[in-house]
Amino acid sequence: MIKFGLYGSGWRSEYFLKVAKYLPEQFIVDGIITRNPDKAAYFLKEYGVKSYSTLATYLAENDPLFVVESVNKSVSEYITCELTAKGIPVLMETPAGRNIESMTRLYELVQKGAKIQIAEQYPFHPLHAARKNLIDTKKLGNIEHTQVSFSHGYHGIALIRQILGINFENVKITATSFPIAAAAGVSRIGLPTADEISSQNQTVATLVFENGQTAIYNFEMNQHRSWVRSPLIQIKGDRGEILNETLKYLIDYKTPTIAPISRVNLGENQNVEGFGLKGILCEGTWHYQNPYLNSRLVDDEIAVATCLEKMAHYVKTGKSFYSFAQGAQDMYLGMMIDAAASEGKTITTSTMPWAEQYICGSILSST
């Protein structure tokens, strides 16, 4: 049983509560720290979890393995400092900080022994994890390029770094932003209430890393919740390609092959094994198997549950799964994309403090 606390009552906080609700034999939230009485009442009614107005009152009754910090980035540095000062391991919701200065200060805490990991869930999504597994088979050969149009900023960067195996290499970034009209879709407040067309900002960036690998970042705000927009993941190796859920590669120099990357769901047609994702198959091999069968978790919740399990393992063993340095690098590169777009010029990144003393090892092997 993994027992953890939750600091904050924002939108993302419910993901952790849902995971504990659907997997009660594996996770328990022993309390929530929030100063919002309405949220406190809601959490008690919906999830049966008690809330506390201060960290001190929470700790007086609870002894968590770690605390998930899920607050606005404007105060996340302060909350993380408060928790680590008491020796509590922290799983920080993204981003890793609001700016370079705040991330540098938090990294100094890590250097002094603070236990901090980042809840960057996207690399642990079933399809992304399956693609990573396919990359590791070497069927694509050497990975040269990726195009990612899936999520914003640091999340998109996390996927780019995972796919390319990039650690902290510097990069030249050229970017542009422009408005594009789109019909309203699902938002954090729920379903659309009217037929509405609104202008969204789309950012397209090219990234040329110092090792020669390249990437295209392409994201239209709210596309990940839109009914009329599609994600795009393209991974180009010198011997093959993945385009969303299709694998192409050469068996030998004269024999190309193509195969679907298929989701296998329980509960469809006459299947009575349960309901939800079973795994991801390609060419008769499981490249991802859902560790939370019959939990009815959606992909993002599966990824959050994975983060929680890996955080517990980190606390017990010291083995990092998504270090603060990695999360800070994601945020930094996302910020540089925004700067390149707003300034209209190519930006070359610099080596940040969290990269200078990092023990090199690719994100593919460390996650």
Contacts in CASP RR format, 6 or more apart in sequence:
PFRMAT RR
TARGET T0000
AUTHOR 0000-0000-0000
METHOD contacts of the structure
MODEL  1
MIKFGLYGSGWRSEYFLKVAKYLPEQFIVDGIITRNPDKAAYFLKEYGVK
SYSTLATYLAENDPLFVVESVNKSVSEYITCELTAKGIPVLMETPAGRNI
ESMTRLYELVQKGAKIQIAEQYPFHPLHAARKNLIDTKKLGNIEHTQVSF
SHGYHGIALIRQILGINFENVKITATSFPIAAAAGVSRIGLPTADEISSQ
NQTVATLVFENGQTAIYNFEMNQHRSWVRSPLIQIKGDRGEILNETLKYL
IDYKTPTIAPISRVNLGENQNVEGFGLKGILCEGTWHYQNPYLNSRLVDD
EIAVATCLEKMAHYVKTGKSFYSFAQGAQDMYLGMMIDAAASEGKTITTS
TMPWAEQYICGSILSST
1 25 0 8 1.000
1 26 0 8 1.000
1 27 0 8 1.000
1 28 0 8 1.000
2 26 0 8 1.000
2 27 0 8 1.000
2 28 0 8 1.000
2 65 0 8 1.000
2 308 0 8 1.000
2 309 0 8 1.000
2 312 0 8 1.000
3 27 0 8 1.000
3 28 0 8 1.000
3 30 0 8 1.000
3 64 0 8 1.000
3 65 0 8 1.000
4 16 0 8 1.000
4 27 0 8 1.000
4 28 0 8 1.000
4 29 0 8 1.000
4 30 0 8 1.000
4 64 0 8 1.000
4 65 0 8 1.000
4 66 0 8 1.000
4 67 0 8 1.000
4 68 0 8 1.000
4 91 0 8 1.000
4 308 0 8 1.000
4 311 0 8 1.000
4 312 0 8 1.000
5 29 0 8 1.000
5 30 0 8 1.000
5 31 0 8 1.000
5 32 0 8 1.000
5 33 0 8 1.000
5 58 0 8 1.000
5 62 0 8 1.000
5 64 0 8 1.000
5 66 0 8 1.000
5 67 0 8 1.000
5 68 0 8 1.000
6 13 0 8 1.000
6 16 0 8 1.000
6 17 0 8 1.000
6 29 0 8 1.000
6 31 0 8 1.000
6 32 0 8 1.000
6 33 0 8 1.000
6 49 0 8 1.000
6 67 0 8 1.000
6 68 0 8 1.000
6 70 0 8 1.000
7 32 0 8 1.000
7 33 0 8 1.000
7 55 0 8 1.000
7 67 0 8 1.000
7 68 0 8 1.000
7 69 0 8 1.000
7 70 0 8 1.000
7 71 0 8 1.000
7 79 0 8 1.000
7 83 0 8 1.000
8 32 0 8 1.000
8 33 0 8 1.000
8 34 0 8 1.000
8 69 0 8 1.000
8 70 0 8 1.000
8 71 0 8 1.000
9 32 0 8 1.000
9 34 0 8 1.000
9 36 0 8 1.000
9 39 0 8 1.000
9 40 0 8 1.000
9 43 0 8 1.000
9 51 0 8 1.000
10 39 0 8 1.000
10 70 0 8 1.000
10 71 0 8 1.000
11 188 0 8 1.000
12 70 0 8 1.000
12 93 0 8 1.000
13 32 0 8 1.000
13 68 0 8 1.000
13 70 0 8 1.000
15 300 0 8 1.000
15 301 0 8 1.000
15 304 0 8 1.000
16 29 0 8 1.000
16 68 0 8 1.000
16 70 0 8 1.000
16 304 0 8 1.000
16 308 0 8 1.000
17 29 0 8 1.000
17 32 0 8 1.000
17 43 0 8 1.000
17 46 0 8 1.000
17 47 0 8 1.000
17 49 0 8 1.000
18 297 0 8 1.000
18 301 0 8 1.000
19 27 0 8 1.000
19 297 0 8 1.000
19 301 0 8 1.000
19 304 0 8 1.000
19 305 0 8 1.000
19 308 0 8 1.000
20 27 0 8 1.000
20 28 0 8 1.000
20 29 0 8 1.000
20 47 0 8 1.000
20 49 0 8 1.000
21 47 0 8 1.000
22 292 0 8 1.000
22 295 0 8 1.000
22 296 0 8 1.000
22 297 0 8 1.000
22 301 0 8 1.000
23 292 0 8 1.000
23 295 0 8 1.000
23 297 0 8 1.000
23 305 0 8 1.000
26 292 0 8 1.000
26 305 0 8 1.000
26 309 0 8 1.000
27 305 0 8 1.000
27 308 0 8 1.000
29 47 0 8 1.000
29 49 0 8 1.000
30 49 0 8 1.000
30 62 0 8 1.000
30 64 0 8 1.000
31 49 0 8 1.000
31 50 0 8 1.000
31 51 0 8 1.000
31 52 0 8 1.000
31 58 0 8 1.000
31 62 0 8 1.000
32 40 0 8 1.000
32 43 0 8 1.000
32 49 0 8 1.000
32 50 0 8 1.000
32 51 0 8 1.000
32 52 0 8 1.000
33 51 0 8 1.000
33 52 0 8 1.000
33 53 0 8 1.000
33 54 0 8 1.000
33 55 0 8 1.000
33 58 0 8 1.000
34 40 0 8 1.000
34 43 0 8 1.000
34 51 0 8 1.000
34 52 0 8 1.000
34 53 0 8 1.000
35 53 0 8 1.000
39 51 0 8 1.000
40 51 0 8 1.000
43 49 0 8 1.000
43 51 0 8 1.000
44 50 0 8 1.000
44 51 0 8 1.000
52 58 0 8 1.000
52 61 0 8 1.000
55 82 0 8 1.000
55 83 0 8 1.000
55 86 0 8 1.000
59 86 0 8 1.000
64 88 0 8 1.000
65 89 0 8 1.000
65 312 0 8 1.000
65 315 0 8 1.000
66 88 0 8 1.000
66 89 0 8 1.000
66 90 0 8 1.000
66 91 0 8 1.000
66 115 0 8 1.000
66 311 0 8 1.000
66 312 0 8 1.000
66 315 0 8 1.000
67 83 0 8 1.000
67 88 0 8 1.000
67 89 0 8 1.000
67 90 0 8 1.000
67 91 0 8 1.000
68 90 0 8 1.000
68 91 0 8 1.000
68 93 0 8 1.000
68 119 0 8 1.000
68 308 0 8 1.000
69 76 0 8 1.000
69 79 0 8 1.000
69 80 0 8 1.000
69 83 0 8 1.000
69 90 0 8 1.000
69 91 0 8 1.000
69 92 0 8 1.000
69 93 0 8 1.000
70 93 0 8 1.000
71 79 0 8 1.000
71 93 0 8 1.000
73 95 0 8 1.000
73 97 0 8 1.000
73 98 0 8 1.000
74 98 0 8 1.000
76 92 0 8 1.000
76 93 0 8 1.000
76 97 0 8 1.000
76 98 0 8 1.000
77 97 0 8 1.000
77 98 0 8 1.000
77 102 0 8 1.000
77 105 0 8 1.000
77 106 0 8 1.000
80 90 0 8 1.000
80 92 0 8 1.000
80 106 0 8 1.000
80 109 0 8 1.000
80 116 0 8 1.000
81 106 0 8 1.000
81 109 0 8 1.000
83 90 0 8 1.000
84 90 0 8 1.000
84 109 0 8 1.000
84 114 0 8 1.000
84 115 0 8 1.000
84 116 0 8 1.000
87 114 0 8 1.000
87 115 0 8 1.000
89 115 0 8 1.000
89 116 0 8 1.000
89 117 0 8 1.000
89 311 0 8 1.000
89 314 0 8 1.000
89 315 0 8 1.000
90 114 0 8 1.000
90 115 0 8 1.000
90 116 0 8 1.000
90 117 0 8 1.000
91 117 0 8 1.000
91 118 0 8 1.000
91 119 0 8 1.000
91 307 0 8 1.000
91 308 0 8 1.000
91 311 0 8 1.000
92 116 0 8 1.000
92 117 0 8 1.000
92 118 0 8 1.000
92 119 0 8 1.000
92 324 0 8 1.000
93 119 0 8 1.000
94 118 0 8 1.000
94 119 0 8 1.000
94 120 0 8 1.000
94 154 0 8 1.000
94 155 0 8 1.000
94 327 0 8 1.000
94 330 0 8 1.000
94 331 0 8 1.000
95 154 0 8 1.000
95 327 0 8 1.000
95 330 0 8 1.000
95 331 0 8 1.000
96 103 0 8 1.000
96 106 0 8 1.000
96 118 0 8 1.000
96 154 0 8 1.000
96 324 0 8 1.000
96 327 0 8 1.000
96 328 0 8 1.000
96 330 0 8 1.000
96 331 0 8 1.000
97 103 0 8 1.000
97 106 0 8 1.000
97 328 0 8 1.000
97 331 0 8 1.000
99 335 0 8 1.000
100 332 0 8 1.000
100 335 0 8 1.000
100 352 0 8 1.000
103 328 0 8 1.000
103 331 0 8 1.000
103 332 0 8 1.000
103 352 0 8 1.000
103 354 0 8 1.000
104 352 0 8 1.000
104 353 0 8 1.000
104 354 0 8 1.000
106 116 0 8 1.000
106 324 0 8 1.000
106 328 0 8 1.000
107 324 0 8 1.000
107 325 0 8 1.000
107 328 0 8 1.000
107 353 0 8 1.000
107 354 0 8 1.000
108 353 0 8 1.000
109 116 0 8 1.000
110 116 0 8 1.000
110 323 0 8 1.000
110 324 0 8 1.000
110 325 0 8 1.000
110 354 0 8 1.000
111 357 0 8 1.000
115 314 0 8 1.000
115 315 0 8 1.000
115 318 0 8 1.000
116 324 0 8 1.000
117 310 0 8 1.000
117 311 0 8 1.000
117 314 0 8 1.000
117 320 0 8 1.000
117 321 0 8 1.000
117 322 0 8 1.000
117 323 0 8 1.000
117 324 0 8 1.000
118 322 0 8 1.000
118 323 0 8 1.000
118 324 0 8 1.000
118 326 0 8 1.000
118 327 0 8 1.000
118 330 0 8 1.000
119 304 0 8 1.000
119 307 0 8 1.000
119 311 0 8 1.000
119 322 0 8 1.000
120 154 0 8 1.000
120 155 0 8 1.000
120 158 0 8 1.000
120 307 0 8 1.000
120 322 0 8 1.000
120 326 0 8 1.000
120 327 0 8 1.000
120 330 0 8 1.000
121 300 0 8 1.000
121 303 0 8 1.000
121 304 0 8 1.000
121 306 0 8 1.000
121 307 0 8 1.000
122 128 0 8 1.000
122 150 0 8 1.000
122 151 0 8 1.000
122 155 0 8 1.000
122 156 0 8 1.000
122 158 0 8 1.000
122 159 0 8 1.000
122 303 0 8 1.000
123 129 0 8 1.000
123 132 0 8 1.000
123 158 0 8 1.000
123 159 0 8 1.000
123 162 0 8 1.000
123 303 0 8 1.000
123 322 0 8 1.000
123 363 0 8 1.000
123 367 0 8 1.000
124 302 0 8 1.000
124 303 0 8 1.000
124 306 0 8 1.000
124 307 0 8 1.000
124 367 0 8 1.000
125 299 0 8 1.000
125 300 0 8 1.000
125 302 0 8 1.000
125 303 0 8 1.000
126 263 0 8 1.000
126 277 0 8 1.000
126 279 0 8 1.000
126 280 0 8 1.000
126 288 0 8 1.000
126 290 0 8 1.000
126 299 0 8 1.000
126 302 0 8 1.000
126 303 0 8 1.000
127 233 0 8 1.000
127 245 0 8 1.000
127 261 0 8 1.000
127 263 0 8 1.000
127 280 0 8 1.000
127 288 0 8 1.000
127 299 0 8 1.000
128 159 0 8 1.000
128 162 0 8 1.000
128 233 0 8 1.000
129 280 0 8 1.000
129 287 0 8 1.000
129 288 0 8 1.000
130 261 0 8 1.000
130 279 0 8 1.000
130 280 0 8 1.000
130 282 0 8 1.000
130 287 0 8 1.000
130 288 0 8 1.000
131 163 0 8 1.000
131 233 0 8 1.000
131 235 0 8 1.000
131 242 0 8 1.000
131 261 0 8 1.000
131 287 0 8 1.000
132 162 0 8 1.000
132 163 0 8 1.000
132 364 0 8 1.000
133 287 0 8 1.000
133 288 0 8 1.000
134 140 0 8 1.000
134 242 0 8 1.000
134 247 0 8 1.000
134 261 0 8 1.000
134 282 0 8 1.000
134 287 0 8 1.000
135 143 0 8 1.000
135 163 0 8 1.000
135 235 0 8 1.000
135 242 0 8 1.000
135 364 0 8 1.000
136 364 0 8 1.000
139 239 0 8 1.000
139 240 0 8 1.000
139 247 0 8 1.000
139 249 0 8 1.000
140 235 0 8 1.000
140 236 0 8 1.000
140 237 0 8 1.000
140 238 0 8 1.000
140 239 0 8 1.000
140 240 0 8 1.000
140 241 0 8 1.000
140 242 0 8 1.000
140 249 0 8 1.000
141 237 0 8 1.000
141 238 0 8 1.000
141 239 0 8 1.000
141 240 0 8 1.000
141 249 0 8 1.000
142 237 0 8 1.000
142 238 0 8 1.000
142 239 0 8 1.000
143 163 0 8 1.000
143 164 0 8 1.000
143 165 0 8 1.000
143 213 0 8 1.000
143 235 0 8 1.000
143 236 0 8 1.000
143 237 0 8 1.000
144 213 0 8 1.000
144 214 0 8 1.000
144 236 0 8 1.000
144 237 0 8 1.000
144 238 0 8 1.000
145 213 0 8 1.000
145 214 0 8 1.000
145 215 0 8 1.000
145 216 0 8 1.000
145 234 0 8 1.000
145 235 0 8 1.000
145 236 0 8 1.000
145 237 0 8 1.000
146 159 0 8 1.000
146 160 0 8 1.000
146 163 0 8 1.000
146 164 0 8 1.000
146 215 0 8 1.000
146 216 0 8 1.000
146 233 0 8 1.000
146 234 0 8 1.000
146 235 0 8 1.000
146 236 0 8 1.000
147 215 0 8 1.000
147 216 0 8 1.000
147 218 0 8 1.000
147 232 0 8 1.000
147 233 0 8 1.000
147 234 0 8 1.000
148 156 0 8 1.000
148 159 0 8 1.000
148 160 0 8 1.000
148 163 0 8 1.000
148 215 0 8 1.000
148 216 0 8 1.000
148 217 0 8 1.000
148 218 0 8 1.000
148 232 0 8 1.000
148 233 0 8 1.000
149 217 0 8 1.000
149 218 0 8 1.000
149 219 0 8 1.000
149 223 0 8 1.000
149 231 0 8 1.000
149 232 0 8 1.000
149 233 0 8 1.000
150 156 0 8 1.000
150 159 0 8 1.000
150 219 0 8 1.000
150 224 0 8 1.000
150 231 0 8 1.000
150 232 0 8 1.000
150 233 0 8 1.000
151 159 0 8 1.000
151 219 0 8 1.000
151 224 0 8 1.000
152 219 0 8 1.000
152 221 0 8 1.000
152 224 0 8 1.000
153 217 0 8 1.000
153 219 0 8 1.000
153 330 0 8 1.000
153 334 0 8 1.000
153 337 0 8 1.000
153 338 0 8 1.000
154 327 0 8 1.000
154 330 0 8 1.000
154 331 0 8 1.000
154 333 0 8 1.000
154 334 0 8 1.000
155 330 0 8 1.000
156 217 0 8 1.000
156 219 0 8 1.000
156 330 0 8 1.000
157 217 0 8 1.000
157 329 0 8 1.000
157 330 0 8 1.000
157 333 0 8 1.000
157 334 0 8 1.000
157 337 0 8 1.000
158 326 0 8 1.000
158 327 0 8 1.000
158 330 0 8 1.000
159 233 0 8 1.000
160 166 0 8 1.000
160 207 0 8 1.000
160 215 0 8 1.000
160 217 0 8 1.000
161 167 0 8 1.000
161 326 0 8 1.000
161 329 0 8 1.000
161 330 0 8 1.000
161 363 0 8 1.000
162 363 0 8 1.000
162 364 0 8 1.000
162 367 0 8 1.000
163 215 0 8 1.000
163 233 0 8 1.000
163 235 0 8 1.000
164 209 0 8 1.000
164 213 0 8 1.000
164 215 0 8 1.000
165 362 0 8 1.000
165 363 0 8 1.000
165 364 0 8 1.000
166 209 0 8 1.000
166 211 0 8 1.000
166 213 0 8 1.000
166 362 0 8 1.000
166 363 0 8 1.000
167 358 0 8 1.000
167 360 0 8 1.000
167 361 0 8 1.000
167 362 0 8 1.000
167 363 0 8 1.000
168 325 0 8 1.000
168 329 0 8 1.000
168 351 0 8 1.000
168 352 0 8 1.000
168 355 0 8 1.000
168 358 0 8 1.000
168 360 0 8 1.000
169 209 0 8 1.000
169 210 0 8 1.000
169 211 0 8 1.000
170 209 0 8 1.000
170 210 0 8 1.000
170 348 0 8 1.000
170 349 0 8 1.000
170 350 0 8 1.000
170 351 0 8 1.000
171 207 0 8 1.000
171 208 0 8 1.000
171 209 0 8 1.000
171 210 0 8 1.000
171 333 0 8 1.000
171 336 0 8 1.000
171 348 0 8 1.000
171 349 0 8 1.000
172 207 0 8 1.000
172 208 0 8 1.000
172 346 0 8 1.000
172 347 0 8 1.000
172 348 0 8 1.000
172 349 0 8 1.000
173 205 0 8 1.000
173 206 0 8 1.000
173 207 0 8 1.000
173 333 0 8 1.000
173 336 0 8 1.000
173 337 0 8 1.000
173 340 0 8 1.000
173 346 0 8 1.000
173 347 0 8 1.000
173 348 0 8 1.000
173 349 0 8 1.000
174 205 0 8 1.000
174 206 0 8 1.000
174 340 0 8 1.000
174 346 0 8 1.000
175 203 0 8 1.000
175 204 0 8 1.000
175 205 0 8 1.000
175 206 0 8 1.000
175 217 0 8 1.000
175 337 0 8 1.000
175 338 0 8 1.000
175 340 0 8 1.000
175 341 0 8 1.000
175 344 0 8 1.000
176 203 0 8 1.000
176 204 0 8 1.000
176 205 0 8 1.000
176 341 0 8 1.000
176 344 0 8 1.000
177 201 0 8 1.000
177 202 0 8 1.000
177 203 0 8 1.000
177 204 0 8 1.000
177 341 0 8 1.000
177 342 0 8 1.000
178 201 0 8 1.000
178 202 0 8 1.000
179 199 0 8 1.000
179 200 0 8 1.000
179 201 0 8 1.000
179 202 0 8 1.000
180 199 0 8 1.000
180 200 0 8 1.000
180 201 0 8 1.000
180 202 0 8 1.000
180 220 0 8 1.000
181 197 0 8 1.000
181 198 0 8 1.000
181 199 0 8 1.000
181 200 0 8 1.000
182 197 0 8 1.000
182 198 0 8 1.000
182 200 0 8 1.000
182 220 0 8 1.000
182 222 0 8 1.000
182 223 0 8 1.000
182 226 0 8 1.000
182 228 0 8 1.000
182 229 0 8 1.000
183 195 0 8 1.000
183 196 0 8 1.000
183 197 0 8 1.000
183 226 0 8 1.000
183 227 0 8 1.000
183 228 0 8 1.000
184 192 0 8 1.000
184 194 0 8 1.000
184 195 0 8 1.000
184 196 0 8 1.000
184 197 0 8 1.000
184 198 0 8 1.000
185 191 0 8 1.000
185 192 0 8 1.000
185 222 0 8 1.000
185 225 0 8 1.000
185 226 0 8 1.000
185 227 0 8 1.000
185 228 0 8 1.000
186 192 0 8 1.000
186 225 0 8 1.000
186 226 0 8 1.000
186 227 0 8 1.000
187 222 0 8 1.000
187 225 0 8 1.000
200 220 0 8 1.000
200 221 0 8 1.000
200 222 0 8 1.000
200 223 0 8 1.000
201 220 0 8 1.000
201 221 0 8 1.000
202 218 0 8 1.000
202 219 0 8 1.000
202 220 0 8 1.000
202 221 0 8 1.000
203 217 0 8 1.000
203 218 0 8 1.000
203 219 0 8 1.000
203 337 0 8 1.000
203 338 0 8 1.000
203 341 0 8 1.000
204 216 0 8 1.000
204 217 0 8 1.000
204 218 0 8 1.000
205 216 0 8 1.000
205 217 0 8 1.000
205 218 0 8 1.000
205 337 0 8 1.000
205 340 0 8 1.000
205 341 0 8 1.000
206 214 0 8 1.000
206 215 0 8 1.000
206 216 0 8 1.000
207 214 0 8 1.000
207 215 0 8 1.000
207 216 0 8 1.000
207 217 0 8 1.000
207 333 0 8 1.000
207 337 0 8 1.000
208 214 0 8 1.000
209 215 0 8 1.000
217 337 0 8 1.000
218 232 0 8 1.000
220 226 0 8 1.000
220 229 0 8 1.000
223 229 0 8 1.000
223 231 0 8 1.000
224 231 0 8 1.000
231 244 0 8 1.000
232 244 0 8 1.000
233 242 0 8 1.000
233 243 0 8 1.000
233 244 0 8 1.000
234 241 0 8 1.000
234 242 0 8 1.000
234 243 0 8 1.000
234 244 0 8 1.000
235 241 0 8 1.000
235 242 0 8 1.000
235 243 0 8 1.000
239 249 0 8 1.000
239 250 0 8 1.000
240 247 0 8 1.000
240 248 0 8 1.000
240 249 0 8 1.000
240 250 0 8 1.000
241 247 0 8 1.000
241 248 0 8 1.000
241 249 0 8 1.000
242 248 0 8 1.000
242 261 0 8 1.000
244 261 0 8 1.000
245 260 0 8 1.000
245 261 0 8 1.000
245 262 0 8 1.000
245 263 0 8 1.000
246 258 0 8 1.000
246 259 0 8 1.000
246 260 0 8 1.000
246 261 0 8 1.000
247 258 0 8 1.000
247 259 0 8 1.000
247 260 0 8 1.000
247 261 0 8 1.000
247 282 0 8 1.000
247 283 0 8 1.000
248 256 0 8 1.000
248 257 0 8 1.000
248 258 0 8 1.000
249 256 0 8 1.000
249 257 0 8 1.000
250 256 0 8 1.000
250 257 0 8 1.000
251 257 0 8 1.000
259 282 0 8 1.000
259 283 0 8 1.000
260 282 0 8 1.000
261 280 0 8 1.000
261 281 0 8 1.000
261 282 0 8 1.000
261 287 0 8 1.000
262 280 0 8 1.000
262 281 0 8 1.000
262 282 0 8 1.000
263 277 0 8 1.000
263 279 0 8 1.000
263 280 0 8 1.000
264 277 0 8 1.000
264 278 0 8 1.000
264 279 0 8 1.000
264 280 0 8 1.000
264 281 0 8 1.000
265 276 0 8 1.000
265 277 0 8 1.000
265 278 0 8 1.000
266 273 0 8 1.000
266 274 0 8 1.000
266 275 0 8 1.000
266 276 0 8 1.000
266 277 0 8 1.000
266 278 0 8 1.000
266 293 0 8 1.000
266 294 0 8 1.000
267 273 0 8 1.000
267 274 0 8 1.000
267 275 0 8 1.000
267 276 0 8 1.000
273 293 0 8 1.000
273 294 0 8 1.000
274 293 0 8 1.000
274 294 0 8 1.000
275 294 0 8 1.000
275 296 0 8 1.000
276 290 0 8 1.000
276 293 0 8 1.000
276 294 0 8 1.000
276 295 0 8 1.000
276 296 0 8 1.000
276 297 0 8 1.000
277 290 0 8 1.000
277 299 0 8 1.000
277 302 0 8 1.000
278 289 0 8 1.000
278 290 0 8 1.000
278 293 0 8 1.000
279 286 0 8 1.000
279 288 0 8 1.000
279 289 0 8 1.000
279 290 0 8 1.000
280 286 0 8 1.000
280 287 0 8 1.000
280 288 0 8 1.000
281 287 0 8 1.000
290 302 0 8 1.000
291 305 0 8 1.000
291 306 0 8 1.000
291 309 0 8 1.000
292 302 0 8 1.000
292 305 0 8 1.000
295 302 0 8 1.000
295 305 0 8 1.000
297 305 0 8 1.000
307 321 0 8 1.000
307 322 0 8 1.000
310 321 0 8 1.000
310 322 0 8 1.000
311 321 0 8 1.000
313 319 0 8 1.000
313 321 0 8 1.000
314 320 0 8 1.000
314 321 0 8 1.000
320 366 0 8 1.000
321 366 0 8 1.000
321 367 0 8 1.000
322 366 0 8 1.000
322 367 0 8 1.000
323 358 0 8 1.000
323 366 0 8 1.000
324 354 0 8 1.000
325 354 0 8 1.000
325 355 0 8 1.000
325 358 0 8 1.000
326 363 0 8 1.000
326 366 0 8 1.000
328 352 0 8 1.000
328 354 0 8 1.000
329 352 0 8 1.000
329 354 0 8 1.000
329 355 0 8 1.000
332 349 0 8 1.000
332 352 0 8 1.000
333 349 0 8 1.000
336 347 0 8 1.000
336 349 0 8 1.000
339 347 0 8 1.000
340 346 0 8 1.000
340 347 0 8 1.000
END
